[in-house]
Amino acid sequence: MPEIKIDRISEDNTKSVFKVEVVDEKSSSSHTVEVANDYYQKLTGGKISPEDLVIRSFKFLLQREPKEMIMGKFDLPVISRYFPEYEKKIMEE
């Protein structure tokens, strides 16, 4: 599994934005991910940090596609459009 590096680059009352870098032995990819606070609460109930939610989400994606196929910029709910099982899987963890 590639290494997932994450930095929160902005935050306000409604959302957080993260810069995510996925690094393996050959290359890296960079992504900007927006997480709305209400969506974060829906998926986690506040039991894990927003950073942990993003990391788990990237692990979920990397089990299904190479890092190069992950969009460069997206809102977290977009994942469920491509992978309908996403929310259920994340909420089970």
Summary of the structure (lengths in Angstrom):
residues: 93
radius of gyration: 12.5
end to end distance: 17.9
largest distance: 38.0
contacts: 241
relative contact order: 0.19
helix: 41%
strand: 32%
